[in-house]
Amino acid sequence: MAAEKGFKQNRELSWLKFNERVLDEANDETSPLLTRFSFLSIFTTNLDEFFRVRVGSLFDCLNFVPDYTDSKTGMTAKEELNAVCRSVKYLYKARDRIFEKLCALLQEQGVQEVTVDALDKQKRKAAEKYFLHSVLPLLSPQIIDPRHPFPHPDNKQLHILVSLKKGNKRLYGLIPVPYSMERLWFPDENRNRFVLAENLLLYFADSIFHMYAVEKKAVICITRSADIDPDSDEMDREDDYRQHMKKILKKRERLSPVRLEIQGELPPAAVRFLTGKLKLRTNHVFYSKTPLDLTYCFRLQKRLPQLVEPSFVPFEPFSDKTVMSELIFQQDILLCYPYESMSPFLRLLKEASNSPQVVSIKITLYRLAEHSRLAQHLIEAAENGKDVTVLMELRARFDEQNNILWAQRLEEAGCHVIYGTENFKVHSKICLITYHDGEQIRHITQIGTGNYNEKTAKLYTDFSLMTADREIGADAQEFFLNMSTGNLKGHYNSLWVAPANFKQSILERIDCEIEKARNKKPCGIFMKCNSLTDNDVISRLSEASCAGVRVRLLIRGICCLRPGIEGVTENIEVISIVGRFLEHARVYVFGSGDETEVYLSSGDMMSRNTERRVEISCPVQDGALKKRVLEYVRLQWNDNVKARKMRSDGSYHLRRPGRSVPLNAQNKLAELATQHWQDAAAETVQL
């Protein structure tokens, strides 16, 4: 048991190591400056969500689950929180160093953040005019005393806290930075010097509280927990689930603080005052020299495109004249986002919405773009008399409001909208189109590893398989029948569906490879996913390693397994790729040679996915497509530019090309996408 725990690591600390890899991308000197800056912003946004979700959950465990211990390390909630805080304080300092370095490099390019007091007299007058006419009318400052109690600051809204004194009386002033206020003010029309909104308010805070003596002032920001379970609250009998979710979202905004960030200096008494009001311990106070909200970098990117990596344009595999349904009835089609466009699948839906042969469209939706062509095609299909069923997951964290709005629009257009199953998020990505030409019923099934979101399809790496395979179509039809009737125990022949048979099938395939190894037969396991935390899968992979199976794991984010430990995980290797695109595809490969099995999946190797979500994995049966997926993962495994390899102690190090040719897998896959379809077109012409 001790040996088993020795090769596992804490989920939260593993995630922080992942976010450190994101932060490290801001150090990549081969990337343009504002591209590097954007990784600082992504790191910061990731950390915000981590505190809201994961730290929020640990707070709940600390307060309401006294016997909680981490299943992998045995740590209590308090021990985990303390370890998280220590790691995060280190990351804040690392971010400060990188921010300072990037600011110096940007200043060499004429891009400079300045404070108002650093401007000359004329520009300060311009700043005052801008403040009085365009900013002051937006402000809602207040003092905090017995008649003006401490307010309820919004999650992640920047505030200016001012320590004030009047005679012997000490009190505080608070200025929320308005959401409607421009984040950047440029004092020079033709130059790229800018003043941040919070720094403008810091400068003029003295005039706002002119009746007091200002002692200290700083920017503060409060992070609130978002750890709320929609299914734990009893629904009102008169509510449908959509109305219930609206109430849950309102409740989330009132949840307890889990972090206080301070940029600037405050007297110890002010910090004690804040932690007392927020009911936070001092180790949940984080000091930063870096601005607490870095999303302004995207405004700079639009202003200075020469300092950003050129926009990537996905390849369009088919002409506008291609009839997608006819093509798919002849052969399976595999798309690799973002290297290839999502357009072929969108065209398939548009065709289906108008085709007299199409009788129904069924689809699961987890995250949609705010302006979704896919949703518009579903609406058009319903308006054209097609039977459209949409299984809309309203519990997709931080996308709930967008999904509620789309669910309402789809329902109003005539779509049949259902909301999944209690306690099980529907995270699968599947679409079933049923054709009836008078003689027979045929299906086209699309199964993906990522969401039906046109925006993220240009940023996330994912697979989208479109097939007319009869057995997969029958399984898809059975899946939607089961979802409509709340049956999570369905039987499937080709598909692996969680919670019915996904995890069981993964464990069975691992056992098969173990048996091959013991019989001295060729064997192997490859897994590419976002996270690996499932204890049963981790233990079984260790068994495979001990049996002599070579196990290769390409895990972007959390990995609770430590590789390379003699007698436990010595035959396991783990790498992570953090690059221009977010690695999102899930691919599970078992065996070697002609017996290799390849599955594309919506689900990660996390117990929440394998046991508490509805997920789908689909086999790649076409030989050419299977070969293509294997080449895809081979390139990624051999990446020696962006890949980082995990050591046995859980730390990561960048692979270096050395004498080998540098290989950035994402760049190579972008090149190969065009080549693949050109070769396929040439082959078709020859045939």
Beta strands, then each sheet from edge to edge (+ up, - down):
strand 1: 111-113
strand 2: 142-144
strand 3: 158-166
strand 4: 169-176
strand 5: 184-185
strand 6: 192-196
strand 7: 213-224
strand 8: 257-264
strand 9: 285-287
strand 10: 333-337
strand 11: 358-365
strand 12: 387-392
strand 13: 416-418
strand 14: 425-426
strand 15: 430-436
strand 16: 441-448
strand 17: 460-467
strand 18: 496-498
strand 19: 525-529
strand 20: 551-555
strand 21: 572-577
strand 22: 582-583
strand 23: 586-590
strand 24: 597-601
strand 25: 613-619
strand 26: 643-646
strand 27: 652-654
sheet 1: 1+ 6+ 5-
sheet 2: 2+ 4- 3+ 7- 8+ 9+
sheet 3: 10+ 17- 16+ 15- 11+ 12+ 13+
sheet 4: 10+ 17- 22-
sheet 5: 14+ 25+ 18-
sheet 6: 14+ 25+ 24- 23+ 19- 20- 21- 26+ 27-
end
